[in-house]
């Protein structure tokens, strides 16, 4: 099983948000702090156990670029990153 790290994209597989994609804003032991930039902002991320999510991908632009440059992320960056990821999944189907 792959270790889930900060800045990755995961999908919730349990709870009321099952099936939704999130950006891993931070880690806290067995918990992940997840944000989607819309209902779960960076200031108030969702705290979820690692066993209740599955790894999907490394984050893409613009989040990855800002992380490399050491710039702070915004909720808009996360929304754009997750949007690009969802479009890639849809085009693969």
N, C-alpha and C positions, 0 to 999 in steps of 0.2 A: 504494500500500500504506500502511495506517495505521500511524503510529508508536505503538508500545506503551509505555505509561507506568506509573509506580507507581500502585497502587490499582485497576488494571483487572482484569477477569476474562479469562483466556485458556484455550484448549484445546490440549493437547499433540497434535501430529500426527506425532511420531516418538519411538522408544524404547519401553521396556517399559511406560511410563505413557501410551501413545498413547490418545487419547480421553478422558482425565481432565481435569477442570477445576481450575484453580489461580488463586489470588489473587497478583498481582504485588506482592511485599513490597518489592522494590527493583530498581534497574537498575545494571548495571556494564558500560558499554561495549556490546559486542555480546551480552552475557549478561544474562539476567533471573534474579532470585532469587525462586523460586516457593514458595508454601506452600499447603497445603490444611487445616491445622489438625489433621489426624489422623495421617497417615503422614509428612508433611513439616510440621514445626512452624516457627514464626517464628524460633526460636533456631537451627535447622539447616535453612534453606531449600534447595530443589533449585536447582542452578545449571544453566541450560539456555540454549542459543543462541536468539536471537530468531527465526531462520529455522525453528526447530522447533516454534513455537507459532503459533496464529492468535488474533486478537482476537475476543472474544465480546461483551463488554459493559462498561459502567462498573459499578463495584461499587455495590451497593445497601445497604440497612440491614442490620445495624447498623454495618458498617464505614464507610460513607460519612458517617454522622452523627458518629462518633468522629473521623474525619479532619478534618471541618469544625471541630469543637470543639477539636482539637489534643490529644485524649486518646489514650493508648497503646492499641493493639489487642491482643486476646488471641487465642489459638488458637480459643477458643469463638466469638468474633465472626466469625472467618473461616469456621468450619464453618456457622454460621447463615446468613451471607451467601451461601455457595455452595449451601446447601440451598434457600434462597429462589429462587436463580437456576435450579437444576435443576427445581424445581416449576413455574416460569414456562415453561420450555422444554417440559416434559411437557404442560402445559395447552394449549400452542399446537399440539401435534401432533394 
